[in-house]
Amino acid sequence: MQQLRDRIKTDGKVLSAEVLKVDSFLNHQIDPELMMAIGEEYASRFAEEGITKILTIESSGIAPAVMAGLKLGIPVVFARKKKSLTLTDGLYSSNVHSFTKNVTSEISVSKDFIKKEDHLLIIDDFLANGQAVLGLLDIVEQAGASLAGIGIVIEKGFQPGGKLIRERGIRVESLAIIKSLKEGTIEFYEEETVK
């Protein structure tokens, strides 16, 4: 998705050979027009899959997931990282380690919102080591639901998450795949080279 790649090049900040900061349009401040274009891209790629719901994780996966849900005309469910007074019983839960925050969180989804009849699309902002996606896959499996595939806004192709998920035979659609962040330079893969 060229529009996304261009935005990463102009506004992304390379903090190290492993960390890319995109908080000016995705992780802190959100560009609604770019999120709409991302939602349209996912809707186009998964239009024929019969998806009933989109599953994401708070918080940075919500914006692209909502836009895709809007275009597909389906609900979006997000896994919560913190328990609340209203989210206590009847939960699917999994543990997820965050690469950028270096913390492990228990994520939870109410059993009211994912059923075994659901055919899900998982959407998330980043794919690095694959831990968030694995946690969401665990929740899909606990629910007995089926999976259409995974949509990732930015994949770090030099980290093992994409390979790990693809080796399970799962369809992964990444809109921008980063080959390298070395020496402060953002280099992209062509998507076909990582499949």
N, CA and C atoms as an extended XYZ file, in Angstrom:
585
Properties=species:S:1:pos:R:3:atomname:S:1:resname:S:1:resid:I:1 pbc="F F F"
N         0.860       -1.176        0.000 N   MET     1
C         0.000        0.000        0.000 CA  MET     1
C         0.904        1.235        0.000 C   MET     1
N         1.014        1.843       -1.154 N   GLN     2
C         1.969        2.926       -1.343 CA  GLN     2
C         1.701        4.131       -0.443 C   GLN     2
N         0.434        4.467       -0.250 N   GLN     3
C         0.099        5.614        0.613 CA  GLN     3
C         0.662        5.429        2.025 C   GLN     3
N         0.555        4.226        2.554 N   LEU     4
C         1.089        3.929        3.885 CA  LEU     4
C         2.614        3.970        3.883 C   LEU     4
N         3.237        3.356        2.877 N   ARG     5
C         4.698        3.378        2.798 CA  ARG     5
C         5.232        4.807        2.743 C   ARG     5
N         4.569        5.631        1.935 N   ASP     6
C         4.996        7.031        1.826 CA  ASP     6
C         4.915        7.731        3.177 C   ASP     6
N         3.842        7.462        3.913 N   ARG     7
C         3.656        8.100        5.217 CA  ARG     7
C         4.702        7.609        6.222 C   ARG     7
N         5.020        6.332        6.172 N   ILE     8
C         6.066        5.800        7.048 CA  ILE     8
C         7.394        6.482        6.730 C   ILE     8
N         7.690        6.638        5.453 N   LYS     9
C         8.952        7.274        5.040 CA  LYS     9
C         9.018        8.734        5.488 C   LYS     9
N         7.906        9.471        5.357 N   THR    10
C         7.950       10.900        5.683 CA  THR    10
C         7.818       11.168        7.173 C   THR    10
N         6.980       10.407        7.888 N   ASP    11
C         6.689       10.715        9.285 CA  ASP    11
C         7.193        9.686       10.293 C   ASP    11
N         7.601        8.505        9.840 N   GLY    12
C         8.129        7.503       10.752 CA  GLY    12
C         9.496        7.913       11.270 C   GLY    12
N         9.762        7.568       12.517 N   LYS    13
C        11.056        7.883       13.126 CA  LYS    13
C        11.707        6.587       13.562 C   LYS    13
N        12.903        6.340       13.045 N   VAL    14
C        13.653        5.153       13.408 CA  VAL    14
C        14.366        5.440       14.733 C   VAL    14
N        13.985        4.704       15.786 N   LEU    15
C        14.595        4.898       17.095 CA  LEU    15
C        15.782        3.961       17.326 C   LEU    15
N        15.762        2.820       16.624 N   SER    16
C        16.872        1.869       16.691 CA  SER    16
C        16.710        0.917       15.517 C   SER    16
N        17.603       -0.044       15.413 N   ALA    17
C        17.518       -1.019       14.325 CA  ALA    17
C        16.295       -1.925       14.467 C   ALA    17
N        15.578       -1.838       15.603 N   GLU    18
C        14.390       -2.673       15.817 CA  GLU    18
C        13.121       -1.890       16.104 C   GLU    18
N        13.214       -0.579       16.330 N   VAL    19
C        12.047        0.192       16.756 CA  VAL    19
C        11.756        1.334       15.791 C   VAL    19
N        10.511        1.352       15.301 N   LEU    20
C        10.013        2.403       14.422 CA  LEU    20
C         8.880        3.121       15.136 C   LEU    20
N         8.973        4.437       15.223 N   LYS    21
C         7.946        5.241       15.889 CA  LYS    21
C         7.043        5.854       14.820 C   LYS    21
N         5.753        5.542       14.914 N   VAL    22
C         4.769        6.076       13.958 CA  VAL    22
C         3.598        6.713       14.716 C   VAL    22
N         3.930        7.362       15.820 N   ASP    23
C         2.876        7.905       16.673 CA  ASP    23
C         2.222        9.162       16.120 C   ASP    23
N         2.749        9.718       15.043 N   SER    24
C         2.115       10.911       14.469 CA  SER    24
C         0.908       10.577       13.598 C   SER    24
N         0.722        9.278       13.263 N   PHE    25
C        -0.434        8.917       12.431 CA  PHE    25
C        -1.105        7.602       12.805 C   PHE    25
N        -0.489        6.784       13.697 N   LEU    26
C        -1.078        5.471       13.989 CA  LEU    26
C        -1.163        5.143       15.474 C   LEU    26
N        -0.128        5.431       16.255 N   ASN    27
C        -0.071        4.938       17.622 CA  ASN    27
C        -0.383        5.947       18.719 C   ASN    27
N        -0.525        7.188       18.387 N   HIS    28
C        -0.834        8.192       19.422 CA  HIS    28
C        -1.808        9.204       18.834 C   HIS    28
N        -1.355        9.861       17.794 N   GLN    29
C        -2.254       10.682       16.972 CA  GLN    29
C        -2.658        9.814       15.787 C   GLN    29
N        -3.927        9.889       15.403 N   ILE    30
C        -4.432        9.042       14.324 CA  ILE    30
C        -4.845        9.902       13.143 C   ILE    30
N        -4.421        9.494       11.957 N   ASP    31
C        -4.823       10.153       10.720 CA  ASP    31
C        -6.067        9.425       10.190 C   ASP    31
N        -7.256       10.023       10.356 N   PRO    32
C        -8.480        9.335        9.945 CA  PRO    32
C        -8.538        9.006        8.459 C   PRO    32
N        -8.016        9.876        7.612 N   GLU    33
C        -8.058        9.601        6.170 CA  GLU    33
C        -7.183        8.407        5.821 C   GLU    33
N        -6.004        8.327        6.424 N   LEU    34
C        -5.146        7.168        6.195 CA  LEU    34
C        -5.799        5.909        6.757 C   LEU    34
N        -6.410        6.002        7.937 N   MET    35
C        -7.085        4.829        8.521 CA  MET    35
C        -8.238        4.369        7.626 C   MET    35
N        -8.958        5.320        7.013 N   MET    36
C       -10.041        4.944        6.097 CA  MET    36
C        -9.470        4.211        4.884 C   MET    36
N        -8.354        4.700        4.347 N   ALA    37
C        -7.727        4.026        3.203 CA  ALA    37
C        -7.274        2.620        3.593 C   ALA    37
N        -6.743        2.473        4.801 N   ILE    38
C        -6.330        1.156        5.303 CA  ILE    38
C        -7.553        0.247        5.446 C   ILE    38
N        -8.642        0.784        6.007 N   GLY    39
C        -9.876        0.007        6.127 CA  GLY    39
C       -10.403       -0.447        4.779 C   GLY    39
N       -10.354        0.441        3.798 N   GLU    40
C       -10.797        0.089        2.443 CA  GLU    40
C        -9.914       -1.002        1.840 C   GLU    40
N        -8.616       -0.927        2.098 N   GLU    41
C        -7.693       -1.942        1.577 CA  GLU    41
C        -7.999       -3.317        2.179 C   GLU    41
N        -8.212       -3.372        3.492 N   TYR    42
C        -8.560       -4.653        4.106 CA  TYR    42
C        -9.903       -5.157        3.603 C   TYR    42
N       -10.877       -4.265        3.476 N   ALA    43
C       -12.194       -4.671        2.982 CA  ALA    43
C       -12.079       -5.264        1.581 C   ALA    43
N       -11.226       -4.678        0.757 N   SER    44
C       -11.017       -5.189       -0.592 CA  SER    44
C       -10.330       -6.555       -0.571 C   SER    44
N        -9.304       -6.679        0.242 N   ARG    45
C        -8.541       -7.933        0.282 CA  ARG    45
C        -9.343       -9.102        0.856 C   ARG    45
N       -10.268       -8.812        1.781 N   PHE    46
C       -11.018       -9.887        2.452 CA  PHE    46
C       -12.510       -9.886        2.102 C   PHE    46
N       -12.892       -9.193        1.038 N   ALA    47
C       -14.312       -9.012        0.694 CA  ALA    47
C       -15.062      -10.327        0.493 C   ALA    47
N       -14.405      -11.331       -0.028 N   GLU    48
C       -15.075      -12.585       -0.379 CA  GLU    48
C       -14.978      -13.656        0.713 C   GLU    48
N       -14.526      -13.289        1.883 N   GLU    49
C       -14.240      -14.278        2.927 CA  GLU    49
C       -15.404      -14.580        3.871 C   GLU    49
N       -16.499      -13.834        3.787 N   GLY    50
C       -17.638      -14.090        4.670 CA  GLY    50
C       -17.357      -13.797        6.129 C   GLY    50
N       -16.561      -12.776        6.369 N   ILE    51
C       -16.175      -12.411        7.741 CA  ILE    51
C       -17.383      -11.870        8.500 C   ILE    51
N       -17.539      -12.311        9.742 N   THR    52
C       -18.658      -11.837       10.567 CA  THR    52
C       -18.238      -10.786       11.587 C   THR    52
N       -16.953      -10.826       11.991 N   LYS    53
C       -16.450       -9.858       12.963 CA  LYS    53
C       -14.957       -9.668       12.770 C   LYS    53
N       -14.484       -8.502       13.204 N   ILE    54
C       -13.052       -8.229       13.242 CA  ILE    54
C       -12.626       -8.251       14.702 C   ILE    54
N       -11.479       -8.881       14.965 N   LEU    55
C       -10.915       -8.941       16.309 CA  LEU    55
C        -9.588       -8.204       16.307 C   LEU    55
N        -9.398       -7.320       17.286 N   THR    56
C        -8.145       -6.594       17.431 CA  THR    56
C        -7.795       -6.513       18.912 C   THR    56
N        -6.764       -5.759       19.212 N   ILE    57
C        -6.302       -5.606       20.582 CA  ILE    57
C        -6.141       -4.120       20.862 C   ILE    57
N        -6.501       -3.705       22.077 N   GLU    58
C        -6.342       -2.277       22.360 CA  GLU    58
C        -4.867       -1.928       22.465 C   GLU    58
N        -4.508       -0.759       22.107 N   SER    59
C        -5.356        0.294       21.607 CA  SER    59
C        -5.072        0.641       20.148 C   SER    59
N        -3.840        0.430       19.696 N   SER    60
C        -3.486        0.912       18.353 CA  SER    60
C        -4.094        0.110       17.215 C   SER    60
N        -4.616       -1.073       17.481 N   GLY    61
C        -5.287       -1.835       16.434 CA  GLY    61
C        -6.715       -1.384       16.201 C   GLY    61
N        -7.264       -0.604       17.118 N   ILE    62
C        -8.687       -0.255       17.042 CA  ILE    62
C        -9.016        0.604       15.820 C   ILE    62
N        -8.232        1.652       15.564 N   ALA    63
C        -8.564        2.560       14.461 CA  ALA    63
C        -8.607        1.853       13.101 C   ALA    63
N        -7.567        1.102       12.702 N   PRO    64
C        -7.680        0.418       11.411 CA  PRO    64
C        -8.768       -0.647       11.395 C   PRO    64
N        -8.977       -1.312       12.533 N   ALA    65
C       -10.021       -2.337       12.600 CA  ALA    65
C       -11.413       -1.728       12.440 C   ALA    65
N       -11.647       -0.606       13.093 N   VAL    66
C       -12.961        0.048       12.988 CA  VAL    66
C       -13.236        0.490       11.555 C   VAL    66
N       -12.226        1.036       10.892 N   MET    67
C       -12.430        1.474        9.502 CA  MET    67
C       -12.706        0.279        8.588 C   MET    67
N       -12.018       -0.834        8.804 N   ALA    68
C       -12.291       -2.037        8.017 CA  ALA    68
C       -13.692       -2.563        8.323 C   ALA    68
N       -14.073       -2.540        9.612 N   GLY    69
C       -15.418       -2.971        9.988 CA  GLY    69
C       -16.489       -2.104        9.367 C   GLY    69
N       -16.236       -0.804        9.308 N   LEU    70
C       -17.170        0.123        8.672 CA  LEU    70
C       -17.350       -0.227        7.199 C   LEU    70
N       -16.240       -0.469        6.503 N   LYS    71
C       -16.315       -0.795        5.073 CA  LYS    71
C       -16.942       -2.169        4.830 C   LYS    71
N       -16.698       -3.123        5.731 N   LEU    72
C       -17.265       -4.461        5.569 CA  LEU    72
C       -18.669       -4.577        6.148 C   LEU    72
N       -19.079       -3.589        6.947 N   GLY    73
C       -20.415       -3.609        7.554 CA  GLY    73
C       -20.546       -4.642        8.659 C   GLY    73
N       -19.469       -4.821        9.444 N   ILE    74
C       -19.475       -5.825       10.514 CA  ILE    74
C       -18.937       -5.225       11.809 C   ILE    74
N       -19.259       -5.837       12.959 N   PRO    75
C       -18.757       -5.337       14.238 CA  PRO    75
C       -17.260       -5.586       14.424 C   PRO    75
N       -16.686       -4.779       15.301 N   VAL    76
C       -15.288       -4.919       15.703 CA  VAL    76
C       -15.255       -5.204       17.199 C   VAL    76
N       -14.510       -6.229       17.576 N   VAL    77
C       -14.334       -6.594       18.976 CA  VAL    77
C       -12.865       -6.378       19.312 C   VAL    77
N       -12.587       -5.704       20.430 N   PHE    78
C       -11.187       -5.576       20.801 CA  PHE    78
C       -10.908       -6.232       22.140 C   PHE    78
N        -9.772       -6.922       22.171 N   ALA    79
C        -9.309       -7.539       23.407 CA  ALA    79
C        -8.804       -6.435       24.313 C   ALA    79
N        -9.241       -6.484       25.555 N   ARG    80
C        -8.843       -5.472       26.533 CA  ARG    80
C        -7.638       -5.944       27.316 C   ARG    80
N        -6.750       -5.003       27.617 N   LYS    81
C        -5.540       -5.318       28.371 CA  LYS    81
C        -5.729       -5.151       29.864 C   LYS    81
N        -6.755       -4.431       30.249 N   LYS    82
C        -7.001       -4.212       31.678 CA  LYS    82
C        -8.409       -4.654       32.009 C   LYS    82
N        -8.535       -5.283       33.139 N   LYS    83
C        -9.867       -5.681       33.619 CA  LYS    83
C       -10.585       -4.448       34.140 C   LYS    83
N       -11.896       -4.483       34.057 N   SER    84
C       -12.699       -3.401       34.619 CA  SER    84
C       -13.806       -4.019       35.468 C   SER    84
N       -14.563       -3.180       36.114 N   LEU    85
C       -15.682       -3.680       36.930 CA  LEU    85
C       -16.725       -4.401       36.086 C   LEU    85
N       -16.803       -4.052       34.798 N   THR    86
C       -17.810       -4.664       33.935 CA  THR    86
C       -17.272       -5.851       33.144 C   THR    86
N       -15.976       -6.102       33.215 N   LEU    87
C       -15.368       -7.201       32.466 CA  LEU    87
C       -14.711       -8.151       33.461 C   LEU    87
N       -15.539       -9.036       34.036 N   THR    88
C       -15.030       -9.907       35.091 CA  THR    88
C       -15.305      -11.388       34.852 C   THR    88
N       -16.459      -11.726       34.331 N   ASP    89
C       -16.839      -13.130       34.167 CA  ASP    89
C       -17.081      -13.448       32.700 C   ASP    89
N       -17.020      -14.736       32.377 N   GLY    90
C       -17.332      -15.185       31.029 CA  GLY    90
C       -16.369      -14.626       30.006 C   GLY    90
N       -15.056      -14.841       30.244 N   LEU    91
C       -14.034      -14.248       29.388 CA  LEU    91
C       -13.187      -15.305       28.700 C   LEU    91
N       -12.742      -14.966       27.489 N   TYR    92
C       -11.631      -15.662       26.871 CA  TYR    92
C       -10.409      -14.808       27.205 C   TYR    92
N        -9.339      -15.411       27.707 N   SER    93
C        -8.154      -14.641       28.086 CA  SER    93
C        -6.889      -15.325       27.593 C   SER    93
N        -5.864      -14.503       27.369 N   SER    94
C        -4.568      -15.002       26.939 CA  SER    94
C        -3.495      -14.014       27.386 C   SER    94
N        -2.279      -14.487       27.555 N   ASN    95
C        -1.170      -13.606       27.931 CA  ASN    95
C        -0.389      -13.190       26.690 C   ASN    95
N        -0.038      -11.905       26.641 N   VAL    96
C         0.661      -11.329       25.490 CA  VAL    96
C         1.840      -10.507       25.988 C   VAL    96
N         3.013      -10.763       25.405 N   HIS    97
C         4.194       -9.958       25.741 CA  HIS    97
C         4.387       -8.893       24.669 C   HIS    97
N         4.503       -7.640       25.081 N   SER    98
C         4.717       -6.524       24.162 CA  SER    98
C         6.207       -6.297       23.967 C   SER    98
N         6.638       -6.326       22.704 N   PHE    99
C         8.046       -6.092       22.374 CA  PHE    99
C         8.451       -4.660       22.712 C   PHE    99
N         7.637       -3.681       22.312 N   THR   100
C         8.028       -2.281       22.502 CA  THR   100
C         7.906       -1.825       23.952 C   THR   100
N         6.968       -2.393       24.704 N   LYS   101
C         6.788       -1.977       26.097 CA  LYS   101
C         7.515       -2.898       27.074 C   LYS   101
N         7.929       -4.071       26.593 N   ASN   102
C         8.607       -5.085       27.414 CA  ASN   102
C         7.803       -5.425       28.667 C   ASN   102
N         6.496       -5.635       28.467 N   VAL   103
C         5.619       -6.076       29.555 CA  VAL   103
C         4.713       -7.185       29.031 C   VAL   103
N         4.269       -8.025       29.949 N   THR   104
C         3.300       -9.060       29.604 CA  THR   104
C         1.958       -8.664       30.185 C   THR   104
N         0.923       -8.704       29.340 N   SER   105
C        -0.426       -8.337       29.767 CA  SER   105
C        -1.371       -9.490       29.507 C   SER   105
N        -2.356       -9.621       30.370 N   GLU   106
C        -3.442      -10.560       30.098 CA  GLU   106
C        -4.481       -9.810       29.282 C   GLU   106
N        -4.805      -10.346       28.105 N   ILE   107
C        -5.852       -9.740       27.281 CA  ILE   107
C        -7.121      -10.566       27.437 C   ILE   107
N        -8.260       -9.887       27.344 N   SER   108
C        -9.542      -10.575       27.547 CA  SER   108
C       -10.602      -10.070       26.597 C   SER   108
N       -11.474      -10.999       26.202 N   VAL   109
C       -12.649      -10.689       25.376 CA  VAL   109
C       -13.841      -11.389       26.011 C   VAL   109
N       -14.938      -10.689       26.129 N   SER   110
C       -16.158      -11.286       26.662 CA  SER   110
C       -16.670      -12.388       25.729 C   SER   110
N       -17.091      -13.485       26.324 N   LYS   111
C       -17.664      -14.585       25.539 CA  LYS   111
C       -18.961      -14.171       24.847 C   LYS   111
N       -19.540      -13.037       25.260 N   ASP   112
C       -20.753      -12.534       24.610 CA  ASP   112
C       -20.491      -12.080       23.178 C   ASP   112
N       -19.222      -11.752       22.864 N   PHE   113
C       -18.951      -11.089       21.591 CA  PHE   113
C       -18.264      -11.946       20.541 C   PHE   113
N       -17.768      -13.118       20.916 N   ILE   114
C       -17.215      -14.048       19.928 CA  ILE   114
C       -17.842      -15.412       20.171 C   ILE   114
N       -18.459      -15.926       19.136 N   LYS   115
C       -19.134      -17.228       19.201 CA  LYS   115
C       -18.482      -18.198       18.220 C   LYS   115
N       -18.761      -19.481       18.377 N   LYS   116
C       -18.149      -20.462       17.483 CA  LYS   116
C       -18.615      -20.307       16.038 C   LYS   116
N       -19.759      -19.646       15.829 N   GLU   117
C       -20.253      -19.417       14.461 CA  GLU   117
C       -19.492      -18.313       13.749 C   GLU   117
N       -18.722      -17.523       14.483 N   ASP   118
C       -18.049      -16.373       13.882 CA  ASP   118
C       -16.877      -16.794       12.999 C   ASP   118
N       -16.725      -16.038       11.911 N   HIS   119
C       -15.585      -16.168       10.992 CA  HIS   119
C       -14.842      -14.843       11.090 C   HIS   119
N       -13.669      -14.876       11.712 N   LEU   120
C       -13.005      -13.656       12.163 CA  LEU   120
C       -11.848      -13.227       11.271 C   LEU   120
N       -11.653      -11.920       11.236 N   LEU   121
C       -10.458      -11.304       10.678 CA  LEU   121
C        -9.756      -10.610       11.834 C   LEU   121
N        -8.504      -10.925       12.056 N   ILE   122
C        -7.703      -10.246       13.077 CA  ILE   122
C        -6.973       -9.093       12.398 C   ILE   122
N        -7.022       -7.918       13.000 N   ILE   123
C        -6.273       -6.762       12.502 CA  ILE   123
C        -5.462       -6.189       13.661 C   ILE   123
N        -4.194       -5.859       13.377 N   ASP   124
C        -3.362       -5.201       14.383 CA  ASP   124
C        -2.432       -4.208       13.705 C   ASP   124
N        -1.877       -3.298       14.512 N   ASP   125
C        -1.034       -2.239       13.956 CA  ASP   125
C         0.340       -2.756       13.547 C   ASP   125
N         0.998       -3.524       14.412 N   PHE   126
C         2.351       -4.009       14.146 CA  PHE   126
C         2.425       -5.516       14.296 C   PHE   126
N         3.306       -6.134       13.527 N   LEU   127
C         3.681       -7.531       13.707 CA  LEU   127
C         5.199       -7.557       13.804 C   LEU   127
N         5.706       -7.909       14.978 N   ALA   128
C         7.151       -7.979       15.210 CA  ALA   128
C         7.507       -9.418       15.573 C   ALA   128
N         7.339       -9.779       16.827 N   ASN   129
C         7.606      -11.146       17.268 CA  ASN   129
C         6.370      -12.034       17.252 C   ASN   129
N         5.211      -11.442       16.988 N   GLY   130
C         3.988      -12.221       16.820 CA  GLY   130
C         3.206      -12.495       18.080 C   GLY   130
N         3.626      -11.940       19.209 N   GLN   131
C         2.979      -12.280       20.480 CA  GLN   131
C         1.526      -11.808       20.558 C   GLN   131
N         1.235      -10.600       20.095 N   ALA   132
C        -0.153      -10.111       20.137 CA  ALA   132
C        -1.047      -10.976       19.258 C   ALA   132
N        -0.569      -11.296       18.058 N   VAL   133
C        -1.351      -12.145       17.154 CA  VAL   133
C        -1.555      -13.529       17.755 C   VAL   133
N        -0.509      -14.098       18.356 N   LEU   134
C        -0.661      -15.421       18.976 CA  LEU   134
C        -1.691      -15.384       20.101 C   LEU   134
N        -1.710      -14.307       20.885 N   GLY   135
C        -2.714      -14.163       21.933 CA  GLY   135
C        -4.122      -14.090       21.362 C   GLY   135
N        -4.278      -13.339       20.274 N   LEU   136
C        -5.593      -13.242       19.633 CA  LEU   136
C        -5.993      -14.578       19.006 C   LEU   136
N        -5.041      -15.281       18.401 N   LEU   137
C        -5.332      -16.613       17.854 CA  LEU   137
C        -5.780      -17.568       18.951 C   LEU   137
N        -5.163      -17.465       20.117 N   ASP   138
C        -5.555      -18.289       21.264 CA  ASP   138
C        -7.016      -18.025       21.632 C   ASP   138
N        -7.419      -16.769       21.611 N   ILE   139
C        -8.803      -16.415       21.924 CA  ILE   139
C        -9.756      -16.964       20.860 C   ILE   139
N        -9.368      -16.876       19.583 N   VAL   140
C       -10.195      -17.440       18.503 CA  VAL   140
C       -10.370      -18.939       18.722 C   VAL   140
N        -9.283      -19.623       19.073 N   GLU   141
C        -9.339      -21.076       19.314 CA  GLU   141
C       -10.199      -21.407       20.525 C   GLU   141
N       -10.068      -20.625       21.604 N   GLN   142
C       -10.892      -20.862       22.787 CA  GLN   142
C       -12.378      -20.751       22.453 C   GLN   142
N       -12.716      -19.811       21.570 N   ALA   143
C       -14.116      -19.592       21.189 CA  ALA   143
C       -14.616      -20.647       20.213 C   ALA   143
N       -13.699      -21.378       19.602 N   GLY   144
C       -14.094      -22.351       18.582 CA  GLY   144
C       -14.512      -21.699       17.288 C   GLY   144
N       -14.145      -20.426       17.112 N   ALA   145
C       -14.497      -19.679       15.901 CA  ALA   145
C       -13.503      -20.020       14.797 C   ALA   145
N       -13.818      -19.593       13.572 N   SER   146
C       -12.908      -19.814       12.448 CA  SER   146
C       -12.219      -18.498       12.087 C   SER   146
N       -11.118      -18.613       11.371 N   LEU   147
C       -10.287      -17.458       11.049 CA  LEU   147
C       -10.152      -17.299        9.545 C   LEU   147
N       -10.445      -16.091        9.053 N   ALA   148
C       -10.259      -15.784        7.632 CA  ALA   148
C        -8.810      -15.407        7.353 C   ALA   148
N        -8.188      -14.719        8.288 N   GLY   149
C        -6.814      -14.280        8.091 CA  GLY   149
C        -6.460      -13.162        9.046 C   GLY   149
N        -5.291      -12.604        8.814 N   ILE   150
C        -4.751      -11.556        9.677 CA  ILE   150
C        -4.336      -10.375        8.822 C   ILE   150
N        -4.764       -9.188        9.225 N   GLY   151
C        -4.349       -7.955        8.562 CA  GLY   151
C        -3.420       -7.181        9.483 C   GLY   151
N        -2.254       -6.847        8.978 N   ILE   152
C        -1.255       -6.113        9.747 CA  ILE   152
C        -0.960       -4.805        9.021 C   ILE   152
N        -0.968       -3.703        9.748 N   VAL   153
C        -0.652       -2.425        9.117 CA  VAL   153
C         0.839       -2.386        8.777 C   VAL   153
N         1.714       -2.608        9.757 N   ILE   154
C         3.164       -2.571        9.530 CA  ILE   154
C         3.783       -3.841       10.109 C   ILE   154
N         4.431       -4.602        9.246 N   GLU   155
C         5.137       -5.810        9.687 CA  GLU   155
C         6.639       -5.537        9.673 C   GLU   155
N         7.297       -5.923       10.747 N   LYS   156
C         8.757       -5.864       10.764 CA  LYS   156
C         9.249       -7.213       10.249 C   LYS   156
N         9.536       -7.259        8.953 N   GLY   157
C         9.895       -8.505        8.286 CA  GLY   157
C        11.196       -9.104        8.763 C   GLY   157
N        12.008       -8.330        9.469 N   PHE   158
C        13.286       -8.819        9.986 CA  PHE   158
C        13.141       -9.457       11.368 C   PHE   158
N        11.932       -9.440       11.916 N   GLN   159
C        11.667      -10.122       13.185 CA  GLN   159
C        10.807      -11.357       12.894 C   GLN   159
N        10.762      -12.329       13.804 N   PRO   160
C        10.225      -13.654       13.465 CA  PRO   160
C         8.703      -13.811       13.417 C   PRO   160
N         7.927      -12.803       13.818 N   GLY   161
C         6.485      -12.973       13.940 CA  GLY   161
C         5.778      -13.380       12.657 C   GLY   161
N         6.080      -12.706       11.557 N   GLY   162
C         5.417      -13.024       10.290 CA  GLY   162
C         5.669      -14.450        9.853 C   GLY   162
N         6.919      -14.883        9.938 N   LYS   163
C         7.267      -16.259        9.559 CA  LYS   163
C         6.557      -17.264       10.463 C   LYS   163
N         6.563      -16.976       11.759 N   LEU   164
C         5.927      -17.850       12.742 CA  LEU   164
C         4.437      -18.056       12.422 C   LEU   164
N         3.735      -16.985       12.095 N   ILE   165
C         2.297      -17.074       11.800 CA  ILE   165
C         2.061      -17.744       10.451 C   ILE   165
N         2.838      -17.357        9.438 N   ARG   166
C         2.664      -17.947        8.099 CA  ARG   166
C         2.959      -19.444        8.101 C   ARG   166
N         3.917      -19.874        8.932 N   GLU   167
C         4.237      -21.311        9.008 CA  GLU   167
C         3.080      -22.135        9.556 C   GLU   167
N         2.138      -21.480       10.210 N   ARG   168
C         0.930      -22.170       10.689 CA  ARG   168
C        -0.120      -22.297        9.580 C   ARG   168
N         0.211      -21.799        8.396 N   GLY   169
C        -0.714      -21.859        7.271 CA  GLY   169
C        -1.774      -20.773        7.309 C   GLY   169
N        -1.528      -19.717        8.055 N   ILE   170
C        -2.499      -18.630        8.212 CA  ILE   170
C        -2.198      -17.535        7.205 C   ILE   170
N        -3.229      -17.048        6.562 N   ARG   171
C        -3.100      -15.933        5.616 CA  ARG   171
C        -2.784      -14.652        6.382 C   ARG   171
N        -1.668      -14.010        6.027 N   VAL   172
C        -1.269      -12.749        6.630 CA  VAL   172
C        -1.188      -11.710        5.516 C   VAL   172
N        -1.954      -10.631        5.656 N   GLU   173
C        -1.939       -9.524        4.698 CA  GLU   173
C        -1.362       -8.307        5.394 C   GLU   173
N        -0.089       -8.032        5.126 N   SER   174
C         0.586       -6.873        5.711 CA  SER   174
C         0.625       -5.757        4.673 C   SER   174
N         0.262       -4.557        5.077 N   LEU   175
C         0.186       -3.441        4.137 CA  LEU   175
C         1.541       -2.793        3.879 C   LEU   175
N         2.453       -2.890        4.825 N   ALA   176
C         3.832       -2.422        4.645 CA  ALA   176
C         4.730       -3.368        5.421 C   ALA   176
N         5.734       -3.915        4.736 N   ILE   177
C         6.653       -4.852        5.382 CA  ILE   177
C         8.052       -4.249        5.366 C   ILE   177
N         8.575       -4.030        6.556 N   ILE   178
C         9.878       -3.399        6.698 CA  ILE   178
C        10.978       -4.448        6.641 C   ILE   178
N        11.914       -4.226        5.757 N   LYS   179
C        13.054       -5.122        5.593 CA  LYS   179
C        14.157       -4.777        6.583 C   LYS   179
N        14.366       -3.478        6.800 N   SER   180
C        15.451       -3.056        7.681 CA  SER   180
C        15.214       -1.644        8.200 C   SER   180
N        15.703       -1.409        9.414 N   LEU   181
C        15.730       -0.071       10.004 CA  LEU   181
C        17.170        0.323       10.333 C   LEU   181
N        18.127       -0.395        9.790 N   LYS   182
C        19.530       -0.170       10.114 CA  LYS   182
C        19.989        1.204        9.646 C   LYS   182
N        20.865        1.787       10.436 N   GLU   183
C        21.470        3.091       10.144 CA  GLU   183
C        20.421        4.179        9.945 C   GLU   183
N        19.282        4.021       10.624 N   GLY   184
C        18.240        5.037       10.575 CA  GLY   184
C        17.471        5.114        9.279 C   GLY   184
N        17.630        4.120        8.411 N   THR   185
C        16.980        4.127        7.101 CA  THR   185
C        15.886        3.060        7.056 C   THR   185
N        14.708        3.450        6.571 N   ILE   186
C        13.579        2.523        6.441 CA  ILE   186
C        13.629        1.896        5.054 C   ILE   186
N        13.764        0.572        5.032 N   GLU   187
C        13.789       -0.163        3.776 CA  GLU   187
C        12.642       -1.171        3.783 C   GLU   187
N        11.879       -1.231        2.700 N   PHE   188
C        10.711       -2.105        2.614 CA  PHE   188
C        10.990       -3.348        1.785 C   PHE   188
N        10.297       -4.442        2.115 N   TYR   189
C        10.194       -5.619        1.264 CA  TYR   189
C         9.035       -5.400        0.307 C   TYR   189
N         9.085       -6.075       -0.813 N   GLU   190
C         7.887       -6.254       -1.608 CA  GLU   190
C         7.152       -7.402       -0.933 C   GLU   190
N         5.834       -7.297       -0.749 N   GLU   191
C         5.086       -8.291        0.044 CA  GLU   191
C         5.300       -9.717       -0.453 C   GLU   191
N         5.373       -9.889       -1.769 N   GLU   192
C         5.488      -11.224       -2.323 CA  GLU   192
C         6.750      -11.950       -1.846 C   GLU   192
N         7.779      -11.210       -1.447 N   THR   193
C         9.037      -11.854       -1.064 CA  THR   193
C         8.996      -12.478        0.315 C   THR   193
N         7.970      -12.164        1.115 N   VAL   194
C         7.924      -12.740        2.469 CA  VAL   194
C         6.852      -13.806        2.613 C   VAL   194
N         6.097      -14.064        1.599 N   LYS   195
C         5.010      -15.053        1.721 CA  LYS   195
C         5.549      -16.466        1.689 C   LYS   195
